[in-house]
Amino acid sequence: MHVEEALAKLHEAASLAAARGSLLFHLDLATEMARVAYAARGMIPSGLATLVDELGYRVFAFDVPPSSRLLGEARFDTHGNVVILPATQSAPPDALRLAEARETIAAIRFGDGLTHTPLVIPSTDPTRPLEGYALAVGEDAEMMLLAGHWHVMLDHTGRRVTDRKALPASTGPAARDIRGLHGTLLIDPGAVPNAIHTYLSMKHGVPLGLETQASGLHWHVDGERTKITPRPA
């Protein structure tokens, strides 16, 4: 394989990973903003489902099973503010199974002593398995965890885990504190930066410099932008 072709494949893989990381960030942000807005109204739903469609991000809140009654729908206006709509109509068919999948992931005990945020990739095909993540959360806003993140596969109902896999962890001298990440080179076992790097860069608002061991390349991840950079002298 020619060098140009190999680099093109790496760029494509990095772009796909960045797109997935961006989706994870926006799913996480929309869900958390909706949760806070529901709580401000005295609503503590047992299940949340975040969908993306022509209306943008929509977060549906459900009551406790077995009734799984729809409590409301959160949308976002043009300024990014949360608007809570009353449950005047039924939720989309996929919303309930996405909420159940989120609760299934939240109930997993990974044995690492960390707190995890459950996220489910939106799906509109009721026959296909669901895909989700359990993303490790630091003790405070200044802590960035580059390890402890999991990829989870579920059956089409969202009630049963079919597979779970710990995502490869990057390492670095300041990998847990965003205040010390500027100018720090992280070491990752993969060939390209993965979705978690984009997610963390967007969440914490810091660029990440990485050396990917499988390809021997150096990368710069700044939010949704990922590019190869010259090797440090």
N, CA and C of each residue as an Amber inpcrd file, in Angstrom:
protein
   699
   0.8430000  -1.1900000   0.0000000   0.0000000   0.0000000   0.0000000
   0.8830000   1.2460000   0.0000000   0.5940000   2.1990000  -0.8790000
   1.3660000   3.4190000  -0.9530000   1.1530000   4.2720000   0.2970000
   2.1470000   5.1020000   0.5740000   2.0680000   5.9510000   1.7590000
   0.8470000   6.8620000   1.7050000   0.5810000   7.4280000   0.5240000
  -0.5570000   8.3390000   0.3890000  -1.8790000   7.6220000   0.6740000
  -1.9880000   6.3860000   0.1890000  -3.2110000   5.6240000   0.4180000
  -3.3700000   5.2700000   1.8930000  -2.2620000   4.9190000   2.5290000
  -2.3070000   4.5780000   3.9530000  -2.7010000   5.7890000   4.7860000
  -2.1390000   6.9400000   4.4510000  -2.4890000   8.1600000   5.1870000
  -3.9500000   8.5400000   4.9780000  -4.4400000   8.3250000   3.7590000
  -5.8390000   8.6400000   3.4720000  -6.7660000   7.7760000   4.3220000
  -6.4180000   6.5060000   4.4870000  -7.2310000   5.6160000   5.3120000
  -7.1820000   6.0320000   6.7750000  -6.0260000   6.4750000   7.2320000
  -5.9090000   6.9410000   8.6180000  -6.7260000   8.2120000   8.8350000
  -6.6680000   9.1210000   7.8650000  -7.4620000  10.3490000   7.9640000
  -8.9550000  10.0270000   8.0000000  -9.3710000   9.0650000   7.1840000
 -10.7890000   8.6890000   7.1580000 -11.2130000   8.0980000   8.5010000
 -10.3670000   7.2220000   9.0650000 -10.6780000   6.6230000  10.3600000
 -10.7310000   7.6840000  11.4540000  -9.8030000   8.6470000  11.3930000
  -9.7870000   9.7170000  12.3880000 -11.0270000  10.5940000  12.2720000
 -11.4740000  10.8450000  11.0530000 -12.6700000  11.6630000  10.8370000
 -13.9180000  10.9720000  11.3800000 -14.0150000   9.6600000  11.1550000
 -15.1580000   8.9090000  11.6740000 -15.1570000   8.9030000  13.1980000
 -13.9760000   8.7470000  13.7850000 -13.8770000   8.7610000  15.2460000
 -14.2550000  10.1320000  15.8040000 -13.8230000  11.1930000  15.1240000
 -14.1560000  12.5420000  15.5690000 -15.6590000  12.7910000  15.4940000
 -16.2980000  12.2870000  14.4420000 -17.7460000  12.4510000  14.3030000
 -18.4810000  11.7230000  15.4140000 -18.0260000  10.5100000  15.7560000
 -18.6560000   9.7730000  16.8460000 -18.4170000  10.5000000  18.1870000
 -17.2260000  11.0150000  18.3970000 -16.9400000  11.7460000  19.6280000
 -17.7910000  12.9920000  19.7580000 -18.0190000  13.6910000  18.6410000
 -18.8700000  14.8730000  18.6520000 -20.3060000  14.4920000  19.0010000
 -20.7830000  13.3760000  18.4350000 -22.1270000  12.9100000  18.7570000
 -22.2440000  12.5810000  20.2400000 -21.2500000  11.9120000  20.8000000
 -21.2770000  11.5840000  22.2220000 -21.3420000  12.8460000  23.0760000
 -20.5480000  13.8470000  22.7040000 -20.5490000  15.0950000  23.4660000
 -21.9210000  15.7590000  23.4340000 -22.5210000  15.8600000  22.2600000
 -23.8080000  16.5410000  22.1430000 -24.9380000  15.7340000  22.7770000
 -24.8740000  14.4000000  22.7070000 -25.8490000  13.5790000  23.4160000
 -25.7410000  13.8000000  24.9170000 -24.5300000  13.8130000  25.4200000
 -24.2910000  14.0150000  26.8460000 -24.7780000  15.3920000  27.2790000
 -24.4280000  16.4160000  26.5020000 -24.8160000  17.7850000  26.8520000
 -26.3330000  17.9550000  26.8300000 -26.9840000  17.4670000  25.7760000
 -28.4320000  17.6110000  25.6700000 -29.1430000  16.8790000  26.8020000
 -28.6860000  15.6650000  27.1000000 -29.3200000  14.8800000  28.1600000
 -29.1650000  15.5500000  29.5180000 -27.9740000  16.0470000  29.8130000
 -27.7400000  16.6830000  31.1100000 -28.5090000  17.9870000  31.2400000
 -28.5420000  18.7940000  30.1750000 -29.2930000  20.0430000  30.2340000
 -30.7880000  19.7630000  30.4370000 -31.3050000  18.7370000  29.7700000
 -32.7070000  18.3810000  29.9310000 -32.9760000  17.8580000  31.3400000
 -32.0670000  17.0410000  31.8600000 -32.2450000  16.5100000  33.2190000
 -32.3440000  17.6380000  34.2460000 -31.4630000  18.6310000  34.1010000
 -31.4850000  19.7730000  35.0190000 -32.7860000  20.5590000  34.8720000
 -33.2420000  20.7210000  33.6280000 -34.4870000  21.4580000  33.3910000
 -35.6880000  20.7080000  33.9580000 -35.7170000  19.3950000  33.7990000
 -36.7940000  18.6070000  34.3970000 -36.7780000  18.7360000  35.9160000
 -35.5840000  18.6370000  36.5070000 -35.4690000  18.7190000  37.9640000
 -35.9450000  20.0680000  38.4850000 -35.6720000  21.1300000  37.7210000
 -36.1070000  22.4650000  38.1310000 -37.6260000  22.5630000  38.1980000
 -38.3010000  21.6920000  37.4850000 -39.7670000  21.6510000  37.5050000
 -40.2970000  20.6080000  38.4780000 -39.3980000  20.0350000  39.2640000
 -39.8130000  19.0310000  40.2200000 -40.0540000  17.6670000  39.6150000
 -39.5560000  17.4520000  38.4010000 -39.7350000  16.1760000  37.7120000
 -38.4440000  15.3690000  37.8100000 -38.5320000  14.1900000  38.4000000
 -37.3750000  13.3070000  38.5190000 -37.6870000  12.0250000  37.7560000
 -37.5120000  12.0330000  36.4470000 -37.8560000  10.8500000  35.6490000
 -36.9110000   9.6910000  35.9160000 -37.4530000   8.4840000  35.7940000
 -36.6060000   7.3010000  35.9670000 -35.8790000   6.9510000  34.6770000
 -36.3900000   7.4410000  33.5600000 -35.7680000   7.1310000  32.2850000
 -35.7150000   8.3340000  31.3690000 -34.5730000   8.5100000  30.6830000
 -34.4110000   9.5830000  29.7110000 -33.9690000   8.9690000  28.3900000
 -34.5280000   9.4690000  27.3050000 -34.1390000   9.0110000  25.9700000
 -33.8470000  10.2250000  25.1110000 -32.6660000  10.2540000  24.5080000
 -32.2700000  11.3750000  23.6620000 -32.2440000  10.9340000  22.2130000
 -33.0160000  11.6320000  21.3840000 -33.0930000  11.3540000  19.9580000
 -32.6030000  12.5590000  19.1800000 -32.2160000  12.3180000  17.9340000
 -31.8200000  13.3890000  17.0290000 -32.6010000  13.2170000  15.7400000
 -33.3330000  14.2480000  15.3380000 -34.0800000  14.1940000  14.0880000
 -34.1380000  15.5860000  13.4710000 -35.0940000  15.8120000  12.5760000
 -35.1790000  17.1040000  11.9030000 -35.4880000  18.2500000  12.8550000
 -35.9660000  17.9130000  14.0500000 -36.2510000  18.9370000  15.0640000
 -35.0420000  19.2110000  15.9590000 -33.9620000  18.4770000  15.7280000
 -32.7750000  18.6360000  16.5670000 -32.7520000  17.5830000  17.6670000
 -32.1110000  17.9140000  18.7830000 -32.0370000  16.9890000  19.9130000
 -33.3270000  17.0880000  20.7160000 -33.9040000  15.9290000  21.0360000
 -35.1310000  15.8430000  21.8210000 -34.9040000  14.8360000  22.9370000
 -35.2170000  15.2270000  24.1700000 -34.9840000  14.3660000  25.3240000
 -36.3290000  14.0570000  25.9790000 -36.7270000  12.7930000  25.9290000
 -38.0100000  12.3610000  26.4730000 -37.8120000  11.7980000  27.8840000
 -38.7440000  12.1370000  28.7700000 -38.6840000  11.6820000  30.1520000
 -39.8280000  10.7140000  30.4220000 -39.4850000   9.5980000  31.0780000
 -40.4800000   8.5710000  31.3820000 -40.5750000   8.3240000  32.8750000
 -41.7650000   7.9150000  33.3070000 -42.0130000   7.5210000  34.6830000
 -41.4440000   6.1250000  34.9110000 -41.5410000   5.6790000  36.1560000
 -40.9800000   4.3760000  36.5070000 -41.7410000   3.2570000  35.8180000
 -41.0250000   2.1670000  35.4300000 -41.7100000   0.9920000  34.9130000
 -42.5790000   0.3890000  36.0280000 -43.6080000  -0.4250000  35.7470000
 -43.9030000  -0.9150000  34.3980000 -44.7690000   0.0300000  33.5620000
 -45.2520000   1.0990000  34.1660000 -46.1370000   1.9800000  33.3980000
 -45.3870000   2.7130000  32.2930000 -44.1320000   3.1450000  32.6110000
 -43.2980000   3.8630000  31.6460000 -44.0830000   4.9970000  30.9770000
 -44.8010000   5.7450000  31.8060000 -45.6260000   6.8440000  31.3030000
 -44.7480000   7.9970000  30.8660000 -45.0630000   8.5840000  29.7150000
 -44.3140000   9.7400000  29.2290000 -44.6340000  10.9510000  30.0920000
 -43.5950000  11.5980000  30.6080000 -43.7700000  12.7630000  31.4710000
 -43.6080000  14.0770000  30.7220000 -42.7740000  14.0930000  29.7170000
 -42.5530000  15.3280000  28.9900000 -41.4910000  15.1710000  27.9210000
 -41.3320000  16.2210000  27.1510000 -40.3230000  16.2530000  26.0900000
 -39.5410000  17.5480000  26.1950000 -38.2290000  17.4470000  26.1430000
 -37.3580000  18.6250000  26.1740000 -36.8100000  18.8770000  24.7740000
 -36.9650000  20.1030000  24.3080000 -36.3740000  20.5320000  23.0520000
 -35.4870000  21.7370000  23.3280000 -34.7940000  22.1840000  22.2930000
 -33.8600000  23.2960000  22.4440000 -34.2130000  24.3780000  21.4350000
 -34.3230000  25.6250000  21.9350000 -34.6600000  26.7210000  21.0210000
 -33.4140000  27.1650000  20.2540000 -33.5520000  28.1980000  19.4450000
 -32.4500000  28.6360000  18.5900000 -31.2680000  29.1810000  19.3880000
 -31.4900000  29.5090000  20.6520000 -30.4180000  30.0140000  21.5090000
 -29.8120000  28.9130000  22.3760000 -30.2880000  27.6870000  22.2040000
 -29.7590000  26.5800000  22.9790000 -30.4150000  26.3960000  24.3310000
 -31.4900000  27.1270000  24.6000000 -32.1920000  26.9880000  25.8710000
 -33.1490000  25.8040000  25.8230000 -33.3430000  25.1780000  26.9750000
 -34.2360000  24.0250000  27.0560000 -35.6850000  24.4920000  27.1670000
 -36.5440000  23.8790000  26.3690000 -37.9770000  24.1360000  26.4210000
 -38.6630000  22.8090000  26.7490000 -39.3690000  22.7680000  27.8890000
 -40.0670000  21.5530000  28.2980000 -41.4950000  21.5900000  27.7660000
 -41.8480000  20.5720000  27.0150000 -43.1930000  20.4550000  26.4760000
 -43.9670000  19.4100000  27.2740000 -45.2340000  19.6420000  27.5550000
 -46.0260000  18.6490000  28.2880000 -46.2380000  17.3950000  27.4480000
 -46.5160000  16.3070000  28.1330000 -46.7150000  15.0240000  27.4500000
 -48.1280000  14.9540000  26.8930000 -48.3700000  15.7120000  25.8370000
 -49.7110000  15.7550000  25.2460000 -49.9160000  14.6730000  24.2090000
 -48.8390000  14.0490000  23.7870000 -48.9440000  12.9690000  22.8140000
 -47.9020000  11.9040000  23.1230000 -47.9860000  10.7780000  22.4570000
 -47.0650000   9.6900000  22.7320000 -45.6850000  10.0000000  22.1790000
 -44.6800000   9.3750000  22.7790000 -43.3050000   9.5410000  22.3200000
 -43.0730000   8.7010000  21.0760000 -42.0420000   9.0170000  20.3050000
 -41.6940000   8.1610000  19.1680000 -41.4710000   6.7220000  19.6300000
 -41.7470000   5.7470000  18.7770000 -41.6520000   4.3380000  19.1820000
 -40.2850000   3.9520000  19.7470000 -39.2290000   4.5900000  19.2780000
 -37.8860000   4.2000000  19.7190000 -37.4930000   4.8020000  21.0580000
 -38.2260000   5.8020000  21.5200000 -37.7930000   6.5270000  22.7140000
 -37.7460000   5.6310000  23.9450000 -38.7870000   4.8170000  24.1440000
 -38.8410000   4.0010000  25.3510000 -37.7160000   2.9790000  25.3920000
 -37.4160000   2.3290000  24.2700000 -36.3420000   1.3300000  24.3060000
 -34.9790000   1.9930000  24.4730000 -34.8100000   3.2320000  23.9890000
 -33.5600000   3.9480000  24.2350000 -33.4340000   4.2930000  25.7100000
 -34.5480000   4.6820000  26.3380000 -34.5290000   4.9680000  27.7720000
 -34.2080000   3.7110000  28.5700000 -34.7770000   2.5830000  28.1550000
 -34.4990000   1.3280000  28.8490000 -33.0470000   0.9100000  28.6620000
 -32.4990000   1.1400000  27.4680000 -31.0960000   0.8140000  27.2250000
 -30.1830000   1.6600000  28.1130000 -30.5340000   2.9350000  28.2630000
 -29.7400000   3.8210000  29.1180000 -29.7440000   3.3320000  30.5590000
 -30.9050000   2.8940000  31.0410000 -30.9890000   2.3840000  32.4090000
 -30.2490000   1.0550000  32.5470000 -30.2610000   0.2430000  31.4930000
 -29.5230000  -1.0190000  31.5210000 -28.0260000  -0.7640000  31.6700000
 -27.5190000   0.2050000  30.9130000 -26.0900000   0.5390000  31.0100000
 -25.7780000   1.1120000  32.3860000 -26.6690000   1.9610000  32.9000000
 -26.4350000   2.5850000  34.2010000 -26.3620000   1.5520000  35.3250000
 -27.0250000   0.4070000  35.1290000 -27.0550000  -0.6240000  36.1690000
 -25.8380000  -1.5400000  36.1470000 -25.0070000  -1.4400000  35.1170000
 -23.8220000  -2.3010000  35.0220000 -22.8030000  -1.9050000  36.0930000
 -22.2220000  -2.9040000  36.7230000 -21.1400000  -2.6770000  37.6810000
 -19.8220000  -3.0730000  37.0050000 -19.0320000  -2.0650000  36.6870000
 -17.8050000  -2.3260000  35.9410000 -16.6340000  -2.7130000  36.8410000
 -16.7780000  -2.5100000  38.1400000 -15.7480000  -2.9360000  39.0710000
 -14.5140000  -2.0670000  39.1040000 -14.6020000  -0.8380000  38.5600000
 -13.4270000   0.0340000  38.5540000 -13.5400000   1.1680000  39.5750000
 -14.6460000   1.2020000  40.3250000 -14.8150000   2.2180000  41.3540000
 -15.1260000   3.6000000  40.8180000 -15.3920000   3.7240000  39.5210000
 -15.6440000   5.0250000  38.9110000 -17.1360000   5.2520000  38.7020000
 -17.5050000   6.5210000  38.6040000 -18.8550000   6.8900000  38.2130000
 -18.9010000   7.0090000  36.6940000 -19.9570000   6.5000000  36.0800000
 -20.0550000   6.5060000  34.6270000 -21.3330000   7.1950000  34.1670000
 -21.2440000   7.9010000  33.0460000 -22.4010000   8.4850000  32.3800000
 -22.8560000   7.5300000  31.2820000 -24.1060000   7.0330000  31.3400000
 -24.5860000   6.1450000  30.2840000 -25.1130000   6.9370000  29.0940000
 -24.6980000   6.5610000  27.8970000 -25.1730000   7.1840000  26.6750000
 -25.5750000   6.0900000  25.6880000 -26.6430000   6.3390000  24.9400000
 -27.1170000   5.3810000  23.9430000 -27.1590000   6.0700000  22.5910000
 -26.5830000   5.4320000  21.5830000 -26.6080000   5.9820000  20.2300000
 -28.0350000   5.8590000  19.6900000 -28.6470000   6.9650000  19.2620000
 -30.0230000   6.9030000  18.7580000 -30.1660000   5.9290000  17.5930000
 -31.2790000   5.2040000  17.5880000 -31.5600000   4.2410000  16.5220000
 -33.0440000   4.2950000  16.1850000 -33.3560000   4.1680000  14.9120000
 -34.7540000   4.1710000  14.4830000 -35.1890000   2.8270000  13.9200000
 -34.3140000   1.8290000  14.0190000 -34.6450000   0.4920000  13.5380000
 -34.9210000  -0.4050000  14.7460000 -36.1720000  -0.7540000  15.0080000
 -36.5080000  -1.5190000  16.2120000 -35.9950000  -2.9550000  16.2100000
 -35.4800000  -3.4270000  15.0870000 -34.9960000  -4.8060000  15.0090000
 -33.4920000  -4.9120000  15.2170000 -32.7990000  -3.7940000  15.2130000
 -31.3360000  -3.8260000  15.2950000 -30.8640000  -3.6910000  16.7320000
 -29.7280000  -4.3200000  17.0630000 -29.1570000  -4.1550000  18.3990000
 -28.8220000  -2.6880000  18.6600000 -28.7980000  -2.3230000  19.9220000
 -28.4760000  -0.9580000  20.3150000 -27.0300000  -0.8730000  20.7770000
 -26.4750000   0.3100000  20.6310000 -25.0710000   0.5590000  20.9610000
 -24.9980000   1.7030000  21.9610000 -24.1690000   1.5490000  22.9700000
 -24.0540000   2.6040000  23.9660000 -22.6570000   2.6950000  24.5520000
 -22.5040000   3.6430000  25.4510000 -21.2310000   3.8850000  26.1190000
 -21.4750000   4.1390000  27.6010000 -20.4830000   3.8130000  28.3940000
 -20.4360000   4.2190000  29.7920000 -19.1510000   5.0230000  29.9370000
 -19.2870000   6.3390000  30.0680000 -18.1280000   7.2300000  30.0710000
 -17.7760000   7.6320000  31.4950000 -16.5250000   7.3980000  31.8550000
 -16.0710000   7.6900000  33.2110000 -16.0970000   9.1860000  33.4760000
 -16.5290000   9.5450000  34.6850000 -16.6680000  10.9410000  35.0800000
 -15.7040000  11.2350000  36.2200000 -14.9770000  12.3570000  36.1230000
 -14.0580000  12.7510000  37.1700000 -14.7740000  13.2790000  38.4050000
 -14.0230000  13.4330000  39.4790000 -14.5990000  13.9070000  40.7340000
 -14.9800000  15.3760000  40.6740000 -14.3560000  16.1320000  39.7720000
 -14.7170000  17.5370000  39.6060000 -14.4810000  17.9280000  38.1490000
 -14.8580000  19.1450000  37.8200000 -14.8050000  19.6000000  36.4250000
 -13.3860000  19.7030000  35.8890000 -12.3870000  19.7650000  36.7720000
 -10.9990000  19.9050000  36.3450000 -10.3330000  18.5570000  36.0690000
 -11.0290000  17.4810000  36.3440000 -10.4310000  16.1540000  36.1920000
 -10.8830000  15.5140000  34.8790000  -9.9430000  15.1660000  34.0570000
 -10.2120000  14.4730000  32.7960000  -9.7230000  13.0350000  32.9190000
 -10.6310000  12.0960000  32.7290000 -10.2650000  10.6850000  32.8120000
 -10.0740000  10.1220000  31.4160000  -8.8840000   9.6390000  31.1360000
  -8.5760000   9.0350000  29.8520000  -8.7060000   7.5230000  29.8920000
  -9.0820000   6.9980000  31.0450000  -9.3040000   5.5620000  31.2040000
 -10.6500000   5.3590000  31.8950000 -11.1240000   4.1210000  31.8490000
 -12.3650000   3.8010000  32.5370000 -13.6140000   3.9320000  31.6870000
 -13.4570000   4.1250000  30.3730000 -14.5970000   4.2690000  29.4710000
 -14.9150000   2.9120000  28.8270000 -16.2070000   2.6530000  28.6270000
 -16.6510000   1.3580000  28.1090000 -17.5750000   1.5190000  26.9070000
 -17.4690000   0.5780000  25.9850000 -18.3970000   0.4620000  24.8610000
 -19.3090000  -0.7200000  25.1560000 -20.6220000  -0.5230000  25.0040000
 -21.6010000  -1.5350000  25.4030000 -22.5370000  -1.8340000  24.2370000
 -22.7600000  -3.1040000  23.9670000 -23.7520000  -3.5280000  22.9870000
 -24.9270000  -4.1730000  23.7190000 -26.1400000  -3.8710000  23.2360000
 -27.3510000  -4.4080000  23.8360000 -28.2230000  -5.0440000  22.7520000
 -29.1770000  -5.8700000  23.1820000 -30.1080000  -6.4200000  22.2050000
 -31.0650000  -5.3280000  21.7440000 -31.9600000  -5.6600000  20.8240000
 -32.8180000  -4.6410000  20.2150000 -33.8210000  -4.0380000  21.2040000
 -34.0820000  -4.7420000  22.3220000 -35.0240000  -4.2060000  23.3100000
 -34.3630000  -3.1930000  24.2410000 -33.0390000  -3.2340000  24.3290000
 -32.3320000  -2.3650000  25.2570000 -32.2850000  -2.8990000  26.6690000
 -32.8150000  -4.0950000  26.9030000 -32.8990000  -4.6320000  28.2630000
 -31.7780000  -5.6130000  28.5960000 -31.0590000  -6.0720000  27.5790000
 -30.0340000  -7.0960000  27.8220000 -28.7140000  -6.7060000  27.1830000
 -27.6390000  -6.7660000  27.9700000 -26.2940000  -6.4880000  27.4780000
 -25.7670000  -7.7270000  26.7680000 -25.3200000  -7.5480000  25.5280000
 -24.7610000  -8.6740000  24.7740000 -23.2330000  -8.6520000  24.7280000
 -22.6490000  -7.4840000  24.9610000 -21.1930000  -7.3930000  24.9650000
 -20.7810000  -6.0690000  25.5970000 -19.6640000  -6.0690000  26.2470000
 -19.0930000  -4.8220000  26.7640000 -17.5830000  -4.9070000  26.6740000
 -16.9690000  -3.7890000  26.3580000 -15.5250000  -3.7760000  26.1230000
 -14.9370000  -2.4810000  26.6540000 -13.8850000  -2.6130000  27.4490000
 -13.1800000  -1.4290000  27.9320000 -12.4410000  -0.7810000  26.7680000
 -12.5820000   0.5280000  26.6180000 -11.9060000   1.2340000  25.5400000
 -10.4440000   1.4580000  25.9030000  -9.5350000   1.3800000  24.9280000
  -8.1110000   1.5780000  25.2120000  -7.8800000   2.9300000  25.8850000
  -6.9800000   2.9320000  26.8270000  -6.7120000   4.1470000  27.5980000
  -5.4260000   4.8150000  27.1350000  -5.4670000   6.1290000  27.0030000
  -4.2550000   6.9010000  26.7570000  -3.5600000   7.1510000  28.0850000
  -2.2560000   7.3860000  28.0030000  -1.5010000   7.6800000  29.2170000
  -0.7050000   8.9590000  29.0140000  -0.3830000   9.6000000  30.1210000
   0.3920000  10.8350000  30.0690000   0.6650000  11.3310000  31.4710000
   1.6780000  12.1610000  31.6370000   2.0480000  12.6390000  32.9790000
   0.9800000  13.4860000  33.6500000   0.0590000  14.0550000  32.8590000
  -0.9760000  14.9110000  33.4650000  -2.3490000  14.5040000  32.9460000
  -2.5440000  13.2100000  32.7830000  -3.7360000  12.7260000  32.1010000
  -5.0170000  12.9000000  32.8970000  -4.9270000  13.2950000  34.1770000
  -6.1330000  13.4070000  34.9800000  -6.5230000  14.8480000  35.2730000
  -5.6900000  15.8120000  34.8860000  -5.9590000  17.1920000  35.2780000
  -5.8510000  18.0920000  34.0550000  -6.9460000  18.7210000  33.6510000
  -6.9210000  19.5210000  32.4310000  -6.0300000  20.7430000  32.5850000
  -5.7590000  21.1750000  33.8220000  -4.9010000  22.3510000  34.0040000
  -3.4660000  22.0620000  33.5920000  -3.0750000  20.7900000  33.5530000
  -1.7100000  20.4530000  33.1800000  -1.5740000  19.8120000  31.8170000
  -2.6400000  19.8100000  31.0260000  -2.5980000  19.1260000  29.7450000
  -1.9780000  19.9390000  28.6250000  -1.9550000  21.2480000  28.7470000
  -1.4230000  22.0830000  27.6700000   0.0570000  21.7580000  27.4370000
   0.3780000  21.3600000  26.1970000   1.7530000  21.0330000  25.8500000
   2.1520000  19.6230000  26.2210000   1.2400000  18.8400000  26.7970000
   1.5400000  17.4730000  27.2040000   1.2270000  16.5090000  26.0740000
   2.1310000  15.5960000  25.7960000   1.9110000  14.5970000  24.7590000
   1.3830000  13.3200000  25.4070000   0.1930000  12.9150000  25.0080000
  -0.3900000  11.6770000  25.4960000  -0.0030000  10.5290000  24.5730000
   0.0960000   9.3480000  25.1420000   0.4550000   8.1560000  24.3860000
  -0.7750000   7.2590000  24.2990000  -1.1490000   6.8720000  23.0630000
  -2.3300000   6.0370000  22.8700000  -1.9440000   4.8090000  22.0550000
  -2.4850000   3.6340000  22.4060000  -2.0850000   2.4130000  21.6960000
  -2.6760000   2.2740000  20.3000000  -3.6570000   3.0770000  19.9390000
  -4.3230000   2.9470000  18.6500000  -3.5370000   3.5150000  17.4910000
  -4.1790000   3.5040000  16.3110000  -3.5520000   4.0500000  15.1070000
  -3.9500000   5.4980000  14.8730000  -5.1450000   5.8820000  15.3510000
  -5.6430000   7.2510000  15.2210000  -6.3140000   7.6410000  16.5350000
  -6.4910000   8.9290000  16.7870000  -7.2700000   9.3410000  17.9620000
  -8.6720000   8.7420000  17.8830000  -9.2190000   8.3650000  19.0330000
 -10.5390000   7.7480000  19.0290000 -11.6250000   8.7310000  19.4500000
 -12.8550000   8.2310000  19.4760000 -14.0010000   9.0940000  19.7870000
 -13.8910000   9.7310000  21.1620000 -13.2860000   9.0260000  22.1090000
 -13.1840000   9.5580000  23.4660000 -12.2930000  10.7930000  23.5010000
 -11.2540000  10.8250000  22.6730000 -10.3890000  12.0060000  22.6360000
 -11.1790000  13.2410000  22.1840000 -11.9760000  13.0910000  21.1300000
 -12.8020000  14.2140000  20.6680000 -13.8110000  14.6070000  21.7390000
 -14.4690000  13.6250000  22.3190000 -15.4590000  13.8870000  23.3710000
 -14.8380000  14.6790000  24.5240000 -13.6780000  14.2250000  24.9990000
 -13.0430000  14.8840000  26.1340000 -12.5410000  16.2790000  25.7780000
 -12.0100000  16.4320000  24.5610000 -11.5470000  17.7480000  24.1340000
 -12.7000000  18.7410000  24.0950000 -13.8520000  18.3010000  23.5910000
 -15.0220000  19.1700000  23.5210000 -15.5930000  19.4370000  24.9140000
 -15.6390000  18.4120000  25.7370000 -16.2220000  18.5560000  27.0690000
 -15.4160000  19.5020000  27.9510000 -14.0870000  19.3830000  27.8830000
 -13.2370000  20.1690000  28.7750000 -12.6660000  21.4140000  28.1110000
 -12.8840000  21.5510000  26.7900000 -12.4270000  22.7550000  26.1100000
 -10.9220000  22.8720000  26.0060000 -10.2310000  21.7460000  25.8650000
  -8.7740000  21.7670000  25.7540000  -8.3340000  20.9310000  24.5560000
  -7.3000000  21.3620000  23.8360000  -6.7430000  20.5250000  22.7610000
  -5.8900000  19.4110000  23.3580000  -5.8090000  18.3030000  22.6470000
  -5.0140000  17.1670000  23.0960000  -3.9670000  16.8320000  22.0510000
  -2.7490000  16.6300000  22.5060000  -1.6860000  16.1510000  21.6390000
  -1.4490000  14.6800000  21.9190000  -1.4160000  13.8720000  20.8510000
  -1.2690000  12.4390000  21.0270000  -0.2230000  11.8490000  20.1070000
   0.4250000  10.8190000  20.6050000   1.2280000   9.9380000  19.7670000
   0.5080000   8.6020000  19.7240000   0.1160000   8.1640000  18.5280000
  -0.5730000   6.8840000  18.3870000   0.4540000   5.8170000  18.0380000
   0.5960000   4.8490000  18.9350000   1.6810000   3.8780000  18.8170000
   1.5230000   2.9550000  17.6200000   0.2870000   2.6000000  17.2540000
   0.0850000   1.6540000  16.1540000   0.5000000   2.2300000  14.8090000
   0.4420000   3.5620000  14.6750000   0.8180000   4.1870000  13.4020000
   2.1060000   5.0030000  13.5220000   2.5280000   5.2840000  14.7490000
   3.7380000   6.0780000  14.9470000   3.5700000   7.5410000  14.5850000
   2.3370000   8.0280000  14.5490000   2.0690000   9.4090000  14.1520000
   1.7250000  10.2800000  15.3540000   1.8810000  11.5820000  15.1460000
   1.4870000  12.5570000  16.1590000   0.2510000  13.3020000  15.6610000
  -0.6880000  13.5280000  16.5790000  -1.9700000  14.1240000  16.2280000
  -2.3040000  15.2780000  17.1550000  -3.1300000  16.1790000  16.6360000
  -3.6520000  17.2940000  17.4260000  -5.1720000  17.2190000  17.3640000
  -5.7920000  17.0240000  18.5260000  -7.2550000  16.9570000  18.6150000
  -7.7360000  18.2250000  19.3100000  -8.4600000  19.0400000  18.5700000
  -8.9880000  20.2880000  19.1180000 -10.4810000  20.3210000  18.8400000
 -11.2600000  19.8520000  19.8000000 -12.6940000  19.7470000  19.5910000
 -12.9960000  18.7570000  18.4890000 -13.7730000  19.1930000  17.4840000
 -14.1400000  18.3100000  16.3780000 -13.0530000  18.1980000  15.3160000
 -11.9690000  18.9480000  15.4560000 -10.8950000  18.9540000  14.4460000
  -9.7390000  18.0650000  14.8870000  -9.3990000  17.1060000  14.0280000
  -8.2800000  16.2050000  14.2840000  -7.3370000  16.2500000  13.0940000
  -6.0560000  16.4410000  13.3510000  -5.1010000  16.5010000  12.2470000
  -3.7510000  15.9310000  12.6910000  -2.9870000  15.4820000  11.6880000
  -1.6340000  14.9830000  11.9480000  -0.7120000  16.1900000  12.0970000
   0.1910000  16.1180000  13.0560000   1.1380000  17.2020000  13.2970000
   2.5670000  16.6660000  13.1900000   3.5360000  17.5340000  12.9260000
   4.9250000  17.1000000  12.8540000   5.3810000  16.5030000  14.1880000
   6.2620000  15.5540000  14.0980000   6.8290000  14.9440000  15.3050000
   7.6800000  16.0040000  16.0420000   7.5120000  16.1200000  17.3600000
   8.3000000  17.0970000  18.1110000   9.7970000  16.8440000  17.9570000
  10.5330000  17.9370000  17.9240000  11.9950000  17.8040000  17.7670000
  12.6120000  17.2160000  19.0210000
